[in-house]
Amino acid sequence: MIAVRELHEVAEFERLLALYEEIWHFEPGDPPITIELLRALSHAGNYVAGAYDGERLVGGSAAFFAADGALHSHITGSAAGRGVGLELKLHQRRWALERGVPRITWTYDPLVRRNAHFNLAKLGARPQEYLPCFYGVMNDAINHGDESDRLLASWQLTAPHVEALVRGEPHDVPRPPDAAVALADEDGRPVTRPADAATVLVALPADIEALRRADPGMAKAWRHAVRDVLGGLMADGAAVTGFCEKSFYVVER
């Protein structure tokens, strides 16, 4: 049973930072957040929480209030599997609603299939903005050498489709029947196709993290293809409305 609770003590922040290091393997002296900042965020009334399996810390999240009235989730990490990430997000949602905050935002790598499926299909968040190379070049073990494009996700906490997902209603959606594929995965390669339909699909690589290690050139090709196609569609006013077949962004013009 996973239990999530707020963190307030320096020893708790030390353990959380150690967990983040276990997940990302940051370059020495280059963590994404510090113990001092976690302490300051918590003391100032922002969100810092840990997920526990018994006495063992298995996940954690830090978020701060944004100027537009949202809660911005800066970093969330968890042990793979076992629903830890979902429990953290549901706790964060309850915490925000108790404080009258209607929306949570965060950024994520648009190339990671499992994150796109989790954020869009399981939680019901929706991408708001495509942000090219948002953090510059990152040197942790997961992102090493890649440009840090991100999607800014917005989670409307009381939207009907979000409340349905929180209740546990099915989250997988079929491919829209009239959709055209604007970016396809053909034998592991990104292939752009002409797509004039009102609804288009943008494919992602099966495992971008493994691809970065095995074939950095192909990983870069995927980065630029998704940036050009998905980022271009969003820049032109199209909306990402879902993620289907655990493979494709659904984009409506």
Secondary structure, DSSP 8 states (H G I E B T S, - for coil): -EEEEE--SHHHHHHHHHHHHHHH---TT--SS-HHHHHHHHHTT-EEEEEEETTEEEEEEEEEE-TTS-EEEEEEEE-SSTTHHHHHHHHHHHHHHHTT--EEEEEE-TT-HHHHIIIIIIS--EEEEEETTTT-B--STTTTTSB--EEEEEEETT-HHHHHHHTT--------TT-EEEEEEETTEEEE----SSEEEEE--S-HHHHHHH-HHHHHHHHHHHIIIIIHHHHTT-EEEEEETTTEEEEE-
